[in-house]
Amino acid sequence: MTQVDNDKLELAALESRVDELIKTIEGLASENQALRTQQATLTTERAALIEKTEQARTRVEAMISRLKAMETR
């Protein structure tokens, strides 16, 4: 095998590896975007749940206050 043939084989192998790396990077970028979208959705849901929890806490505290007031009558 000549040096030229050897160089061509090495170049073909390198091109193949670069193509694999590009596909991997594209896949990771896509996955990263999906995870960022999911994180944003979960953050929004968490904020809504925190708000609902706070509203429920306020209502329960008001009920407890009313019950205590009824107790003292």
One Martini backbone bead per residue (centre of mass of N, CA, C, O) as a GRO file, in nm:
protein
   73
    1MET     BB    1   0.097   0.037   0.023
    2THR     BB    2   0.067   0.354  -0.019
    3GLN     BB    3   0.079   0.662   0.108
    4VAL     BB    4  -0.173   0.767  -0.033
    5ASP     BB    5  -0.363   0.539   0.056
    6ASN     BB    6  -0.320   0.583   0.357
    7ASP     BB    7  -0.418   0.876   0.364
    8LYS     BB    8  -0.704   0.817   0.260
    9LEU     BB    9  -0.788   0.634   0.494
   10GLU     BB   10  -0.741   0.836   0.721
   11LEU     BB   11  -0.935   1.051   0.609
   12ALA     BB   12  -1.189   0.875   0.612
   13ALA     BB   13  -1.183   0.819   0.915
   14LEU     BB   14  -1.195   1.114   1.003
   15GLU     BB   15  -1.460   1.187   0.863
   16SER     BB   16  -1.630   0.983   1.016
   17ARG     BB   17  -1.573   1.095   1.299
   18VAL     BB   18  -1.679   1.379   1.248
   19ASP     BB   19  -1.967   1.293   1.179
   20GLU     BB   20  -2.024   1.165   1.454
   21LEU     BB   21  -1.976   1.422   1.620
   22ILE     BB   22  -2.195   1.593   1.489
   23LYS     BB   23  -2.432   1.409   1.567
   24THR     BB   24  -2.384   1.427   1.870
   25ILE     BB   25  -2.412   1.733   1.898
   26GLU     BB   26  -2.698   1.753   1.783
   27GLY     BB   27  -2.829   1.568   1.993
   28LEU     BB   28  -2.743   1.734   2.245
   29ALA     BB   29  -2.881   1.997   2.163
   30SER     BB   30  -3.165   1.883   2.155
   31GLU     BB   31  -3.172   1.780   2.445
   32ASN     BB   32  -3.113   2.050   2.580
   33GLN     BB   33  -3.365   2.196   2.479
   34ALA     BB   34  -3.570   2.003   2.606
   35LEU     BB   35  -3.472   2.048   2.900
   36ARG     BB   36  -3.525   2.353   2.909
   37THR     BB   37  -3.826   2.334   2.857
   38GLN     BB   38  -3.892   2.153   3.097
   39GLN     BB   39  -3.784   2.344   3.314
   40ALA     BB   40  -3.976   2.578   3.256
   41THR     BB   41  -4.235   2.422   3.312
   42LEU     BB   42  -4.166   2.334   3.604
   43THR     BB   43  -4.131   2.619   3.716
   44THR     BB   44  -4.419   2.710   3.662
   45GLU     BB   45  -4.561   2.488   3.822
   46ARG     BB   46  -4.428   2.553   4.093
   47ALA     BB   47  -4.538   2.838   4.124
   48ALA     BB   48  -4.836   2.753   4.124
   49LEU     BB   49  -4.817   2.564   4.372
   50ILE     BB   50  -4.722   2.772   4.573
   51GLU     BB   51  -4.969   2.954   4.548
   52LYS     BB   52  -5.181   2.743   4.631
   53THR     BB   53  -5.059   2.684   4.908
   54GLU     BB   54  -5.086   2.970   5.019
   55GLN     BB   55  -5.392   2.989   4.992
   56ALA     BB   56  -5.457   2.748   5.172
   57ARG     BB   57  -5.319   2.853   5.426
   58THR     BB   58  -5.491   3.105   5.458
   59ARG     BB   59  -5.764   2.958   5.484
   60VAL     BB   60  -5.692   2.782   5.728
   61GLU     BB   61  -5.619   3.012   5.920
   62ALA     BB   62  -5.900   3.141   5.910
   63MET     BB   63  -6.055   2.898   6.020
   64ILE     BB   64  -5.908   2.880   6.288
   65SER     BB   65  -5.985   3.159   6.388
   66ARG     BB   66  -6.292   3.111   6.382
   67LEU     BB   67  -6.294   2.871   6.577
   68LYS     BB   68  -6.168   3.021   6.817
   69ALA     BB   69  -6.391   3.236   6.833
   70MET     BB   70  -6.623   3.030   6.889
   71GLU     BB   71  -6.502   2.912   7.154
   72THR     BB   72  -6.516   3.195   7.325
   73ARG     BB   73  -6.846   3.228   7.329
   0.00000   0.00000   0.00000
